[in-house]
Amino acid sequence: MPRLIDILLTLTYSMACCVGALALMRIFGVPPVGTMIVAAAGILLCLQLHLAGSSNSFRHDVRKDIAKLRKEQTRLEKAATETAARLKEITEDFAVRGEERERALVSEMKVIETLIERMGERMPAGGAARRPASGGAPNEDMLSVVREALQENRVDLYLQPIVSLPQRRVSFYESYTRLRDASGRVVMPGEFLKVAMDAGLMTAIDNLLLFRCVQIVRRLSAKDRQTGVFCNLSPESLEDPDFFPQFMDFMRQNSDLSSSLIFEIGQDSFLRRSPEAARNMARLADFGFRFSIDHATDLSADFADMRRAGVKFFKVPGEILVERLLGGAEMMDVSPEDYVGHLARFGIELIAEKIETEATVVEILDLDAAFGQGHLFGEPRPIREDALTETHAPIATPTHADIPRAAAMH
């Protein structure tokens, strides 16, 4: 466009000079050669003046553009300085948070060490314990295995997925404790629970599991994985005057984990809970922690009482749900189709647990249960020990690939 304007102006100058030269020839009688010279000189003069003006305008525009560039450079330098300062703040913030996590982890490990020391103090030398009337030798052998596993830190945390229905996507995990003997053999709960209970060690074992659950939840949260973890909480732990105040103080400092950590207690234990246990459950609920009732057999439970206690999940074995609701073996005030809705009115969600077959799943779906748990959806799998002791270690949690093919088809 500027070039077109220059051409038009040049033509205008030329026409004006030619008209002037023609006027000189006709009015003043100037010879044609002279008029041509005058016209050419006029055109050159006009072009020189135009170029001079254009050059000044160009220089003005260039100076204006340079001023704009300098202003933009200043703005960018300021923005870069602010960005660098913000990055420094973020880096320092991450460093502070890392130090806080380190301190929290050290605090957890100190508590765990204290628990193990207490377990050692409770156990007489040689592994002797309160011996039952019969089977004393086998119990002493198993008690020795339990003691060595605790002292040598051969206590493993296992996680089992809890999936949404019917999608079968992992929504939660439930945690379990497994011990290993000196040969590396996994000691199942059925083998050591009775012995540990007789020796008065169950509270300490439960406490160790609780702290490890907190560690796993923190690591899942650090990876922006919002998967919740169910952790069993025994009545003995709720009533332990030595442990619970310490644990309550720790949970108060970590109340940000309340949306991801669900404490679980059996239905019978919940019904028989002492006033002290009820008060301690209420204290945990005050900090936002939720509870789950498992091993439920009474489907007509007092759900209003559960709601007051902060219970948000109700676990019932799948076979019991099928037999007592769909099979009509239990008289209910609500229809089987409305059972899940009935629980929802108390803010409680139903989890069908111990599901082993696809046939059970098909029937459970008729009840609109929100979640399912059982070996069909995935067996409990161990968590690596380094995930509990190293600050930035990855977590080897079960994935969808761990779910059997039959479960992954949906």
C-alpha positions in Angstrom: 0.0 0.0 0.0 2.8 2.6 0.8 4.4 1.8 -2.6 1.1 2.5 -4.4 0.7 5.8 -2.7 4.3 6.8 -3.7 3.5 5.9 -7.4 0.3 7.9 -7.3 2.0 10.9 -5.8 4.8 10.7 -8.4 2.2 10.7 -11.1 0.5 13.7 -9.5 3.8 15.6 -9.3 4.5 14.8 -13.0 1.1 15.9 -14.2 1.4 19.2 -12.2 4.8 20.0 -13.6 3.7 19.2 -17.1 0.7 21.4 -16.8 2.9 24.2 -15.5 5.4 23.8 -18.3 2.6 23.9 -20.9 1.3 27.1 -19.3 4.7 28.6 -19.6 4.9 27.7 -23.3 1.4 29.1 -24.2 1.3 32.2 -22.0 4.9 33.3 -22.0 6.0 31.8 -25.3 8.8 29.7 -23.8 10.3 27.2 -26.3 9.3 23.6 -26.0 12.8 22.5 -25.0 12.8 25.0 -22.2 9.4 23.9 -21.0 10.6 20.2 -21.0 13.6 21.2 -18.9 11.4 23.2 -16.5 8.9 20.3 -16.2 11.8 17.8 -15.6 13.3 20.0 -13.0 10.0 20.5 -11.3 9.4 16.7 -11.2 12.9 16.1 -9.7 12.3 18.8 -7.1 9.0 17.4 -6.1 10.5 13.9 -5.8 13.3 15.2 -3.7 10.9 16.9 -1.3 8.7 13.8 -1.2 11.6 11.6 -0.4 12.9 13.9 2.3 9.5 14.0 3.9 9.1 10.2 3.6 12.6 9.7 5.2 11.6 11.9 8.1 8.4 10.0 8.6 10.2 6.7 8.4 12.8 7.8 11.0 9.9 8.9 13.2 8.2 5.6 12.8 11.4 3.7 13.5 12.1 5.7 16.6 8.5 5.1 17.7 8.9 1.3 17.1 12.2 1.3 19.0 10.5 3.1 22.0 7.8 0.4 22.0 10.3 -2.4 21.8 12.2 -0.9 24.7 9.0 -0.6 26.7 8.1 -4.2 25.9 11.6 -5.3 26.9 11.3 -3.6 30.2 8.0 -5.2 30.8 9.4 -8.7 29.9 12.4 -8.2 32.1 10.1 -7.2 35.0 7.9 -10.3 34.3 11.0 -12.5 34.2 12.2 -11.1 37.5 8.7 -11.7 39.1 8.6 -15.2 37.6 12.1 -16.0 38.9 11.0 -14.8 42.4 7.9 -16.9 42.3 9.8 -20.0 41.2 12.1 -19.4 44.1 9.2 -19.2 46.5 7.7 -22.4 45.0 11.0 -24.2 45.3 11.4 -23.0 48.9 7.8 -24.0 49.6 8.4 -27.5 48.2 11.6 -27.8 50.3 9.7 -26.8 53.4 7.0 -29.3 52.7 9.6 -31.9 52.0 11.2 -31.2 55.4 7.8 -31.3 57.1 7.1 -34.7 55.5 10.5 -35.9 56.6 9.8 -34.7 60.2 6.3 -36.4 60.1 7.9 -39.6 58.8 10.5 -39.5 61.5 7.8 -38.9 64.1 5.8 -41.9 62.8 8.8 -44.2 62.9 9.6 -43.1 66.4 6.0 -43.9 67.5 6.3 -47.3 65.7 9.7 -48.0 67.5 8.0 -47.1 70.8 5.2 -49.6 70.0 7.6 -52.4 69.3 9.5 -51.6 72.5 6.3 -51.8 74.4 5.5 -55.1 72.8 8.9 -56.4 73.9 8.3 -55.2 77.5 4.9 -57.0 77.6 6.4 -60.3 76.6 8.4 -62.2 79.2 11.9 -63.5 78.2 11.9 -66.7 76.2 8.5 -65.9 74.6 6.4 -67.3 77.3 2.8 -66.1 77.5 -0.4 -66.8 79.2 -0.7 -70.4 78.2 -4.1 -71.9 77.4 -5.1 -75.1 79.1 -4.1 -77.2 76.1 -1.9 -76.8 73.1 0.7 -74.9 75.0 3.8 -75.8 73.0 2.4 -74.9 69.6 1.3 -71.6 71.0 4.7 -70.9 72.5 6.2 -71.7 69.1 3.9 -69.3 67.3 4.4 -66.6 69.9 8.1 -66.8 69.3 7.5 -66.4 65.6 5.3 -63.4 66.3 7.8 -61.8 68.6 10.7 -62.3 66.2 8.7 -61.0 63.3 7.9 -57.8 65.2 11.4 -57.3 66.5 13.0 -58.0 63.1 10.4 -55.8 61.3 9.0 -58.7 59.3 5.5 -57.2 59.3 4.0 -56.6 55.9 1.1 -54.4 54.8 -1.2 -55.9 52.2 -3.8 -54.0 50.1 -7.0 -55.4 48.5 -9.0 -53.3 46.0 -12.6 -52.2 46.6 -14.2 -51.5 43.3 -17.2 -49.5 42.1 -20.1 -51.4 40.7 -20.9 -52.2 37.9 -17.8 -50.4 36.4 -15.3 -52.4 38.6 -12.9 -49.5 38.9 -10.7 -49.3 42.0 -12.2 -46.8 44.4 -10.6 -47.8 47.7 -8.1 -50.3 49.2 -8.5 -52.3 52.4 -5.3 -52.9 54.4 -4.2 -56.1 56.1 -1.3 -57.2 58.3 0.8 -60.2 57.4 3.8 -61.6 59.3 6.8 -63.5 58.0 8.9 -66.1 59.9 12.6 -66.4 59.7 12.4 -68.5 56.5 10.3 -65.9 54.8 7.0 -67.8 55.0 4.0 -65.6 55.3 2.1 -66.2 58.5 -1.6 -65.7 58.0 -3.9 -64.0 60.6 -5.6 -67.3 61.3 -2.3 -68.6 62.6 -1.1 -65.7 64.8 -4.2 -63.7 65.9 -5.3 -66.0 68.7 -1.8 -66.3 70.1 -1.2 -62.6 69.9 -4.6 -61.9 71.5 -3.8 -64.3 74.4 -0.5 -62.5 74.9 -2.1 -59.1 75.0 -0.3 -58.0 71.8 -3.2 -57.3 69.5 -3.4 -53.6 70.3 0.2 -53.1 69.5 -0.1 -55.0 66.2 -3.2 -53.0 65.3 -1.4 -49.8 66.1 1.5 -50.7 63.9 -1.0 -51.3 61.0 -2.6 -47.9 61.7 0.6 -45.9 61.4 1.5 -47.8 58.2 -1.9 -47.0 56.7 -1.2 -43.3 57.4 2.1 -43.5 55.6 0.5 -45.2 52.6 -2.3 -42.6 52.4 0.3 -39.7 52.6 2.2 -41.2 49.7 -0.9 -41.7 47.6 -1.9 -38.1 48.4 1.6 -36.9 47.3 1.0 -38.6 44.0 -2.4 -36.9 43.6 -4.1 -40.3 43.9 -7.3 -39.7 45.8 -7.9 -43.4 46.5 -9.0 -44.0 50.1 -7.6 -46.7 52.4 -9.7 -48.7 54.9 -7.7 -49.5 58.1 -9.0 -51.9 60.8 -9.3 -50.3 64.2 -9.9 -52.7 67.1 -11.9 -51.8 70.3 -8.7 -52.5 72.3 -6.9 -49.7 70.3 -9.8 -47.3 70.9 -9.7 -48.0 74.6 -5.9 -48.1 75.1 -5.1 -45.3 77.6 -1.4 -45.4 76.7 -1.7 -45.4 72.9 -4.8 -43.6 71.9 -3.9 -40.1 73.2 -0.7 -40.3 71.3 -2.5 -41.6 68.2 -5.2 -38.9 68.5 -2.5 -36.2 68.7 -0.9 -37.6 65.6 -4.2 -37.8 63.7 -5.0 -34.2 64.7 -1.8 -33.1 63.1 -2.7 -35.1 60.0 -6.4 -34.2 59.7 -5.8 -33.3 56.1 -5.8 -37.1 55.4 -9.4 -37.5 56.8 -10.9 -37.8 53.3 -8.6 -40.7 52.4 -8.4 -42.7 55.6 -11.4 -44.7 56.7 -11.3 -46.6 60.1 -13.0 -50.0 60.1 -14.5 -51.8 63.0 -16.6 -55.0 63.1 -20.3 -54.9 63.7 -20.2 -56.9 66.9 -17.3 -54.7 68.2 -19.2 -51.6 67.3 -22.3 -52.8 69.2 -20.3 -53.7 72.2 -18.1 -50.6 72.2 -17.4 -49.1 75.6 -18.3 -45.5 76.5 -14.6 -44.7 76.2 -14.3 -46.2 72.7 -17.5 -44.3 71.7 -16.0 -41.0 72.9 -12.7 -41.7 71.1 -14.6 -42.5 67.9 -16.4 -39.2 68.2 -13.1 -37.4 68.7 -11.8 -38.9 65.4 -15.1 -38.0 63.7 -14.7 -34.4 64.9 -11.6 -34.1 62.8 -13.4 -35.4 59.7 -12.4 -39.1 59.8 -14.9 -41.6 58.7 -15.8 -45.1 59.8 -16.8 -48.4 58.2 -18.7 -51.3 59.7 -17.6 -54.7 58.4 -18.5 -58.3 58.9 -22.1 -57.2 59.2 -24.7 -59.9 59.8 -27.6 -57.9 61.2 -29.1 -56.1 58.2 -31.7 -54.3 60.4 -29.0 -52.4 62.4 -29.5 -49.1 64.1 -28.3 -46.9 61.2 -29.2 -43.7 63.1 -26.7 -44.7 65.8 -24.1 -45.4 63.1 -24.7 -42.0 61.5 -24.2 -40.3 64.9 -20.9 -42.2 65.3 -19.6 -41.1 61.9 -20.1 -44.4 60.0 -20.2 -43.9 56.2 -19.8 -47.4 54.9 -21.6 -50.7 55.8 -19.9 -53.9 54.6 -22.0 -57.1 54.3 -20.8 -60.4 52.8 -22.3 -60.9 49.3 -23.8 -64.3 50.2 -25.6 -62.8 53.2 -27.1 -60.0 51.0 -28.3 -62.5 48.4 -29.7 -65.0 51.0 -31.4 -62.6 53.4 -32.5 -59.8 51.1 -33.1 -61.4 47.7 -33.9 -64.8 49.2 -36.4 -63.4 51.7 -34.6 -65.0 54.7 -34.8 -61.9 56.8 -37.8 -59.7 57.4 -37.1 -56.1 56.7 -39.0 -52.9 57.1 -37.9 -51.9 53.6 -38.0 -53.8 50.3 -34.7 -55.3 49.1 -34.8 -52.9 46.1 -34.9 -49.9 48.5 -32.2 -51.3 50.9 -29.4 -49.2 49.4 -31.6 -46.1 49.3 -32.5 -46.8 53.0 -28.8 -46.7 53.9 -28.3 -43.6 51.8 -30.9 -41.8 53.9 -28.5 -42.2 56.8 -25.5 -41.1 54.7 -24.2 -44.7 54.5 -23.0 -46.6 51.4 -23.3 -50.4 51.0 -20.2 -52.4 50.2 -20.7 -56.1 49.3 -17.6 -57.9 50.6 -16.2 -61.4 50.2 -17.5 -61.8 46.6 -16.0 -64.8 45.0 -18.1 -65.6 42.0 -19.7 -63.8 39.0 -23.1 -65.3 39.9 -23.0 -63.3 43.2 -22.1 -60.1 41.4 -25.1 -60.5 39.0 -27.4 -60.8 42.0 -25.7 -58.0 43.9 -26.2 -55.7 41.0 -30.0 -56.1 41.5 -29.6 -54.4 44.8 -27.7 -51.4 43.3 -24.8 -51.8 45.7 -22.2 -49.1 45.0 -19.1 -51.1 45.8 -17.8 -54.7 45.8 -14.8 -56.4 47.4 -13.5 -59.9 47.2 -11.0 -62.2 45.5 -13.0 -62.0 42.3 -11.9 -58.3 42.0 -8.4 -58.8 43.3 -6.5 -60.5 46.1 -4.6 -58.7 48.8 -1.1 -57.8 47.6 1.9 -56.7 49.6 3.3 -53.2 49.7 7.1 -52.9 49.4 8.8 -52.0 52.7 10.8 -49.2 51.0 7.5 -47.5 50.2 7.1 -47.1 54.0 10.6 -46.0 54.9 11.9 -43.9 52.0 10.5 -40.4 51.6 10.3 -40.5 47.8 10.0 -44.2 47.1 7.3 -45.3 44.7 4.3 -47.3 46.0 3.7 -50.8 44.5 0.0 -50.7 44.9 -2.4 -53.1 43.1 -3.5 -51.8 39.7 -6.3 -52.7 37.3 -3.9 -55.2 35.8 -3.9 -57.1 39.1 -7.7 -57.8 38.8 -8.5 -61.2 37.4 -9.7 -61.2 33.8 -13.2 -62.1 34.8 -13.4 -58.9 36.8 -11.7 -56.8 34.1 -14.2 -57.7 31.5 -16.7 -55.1 32.8 
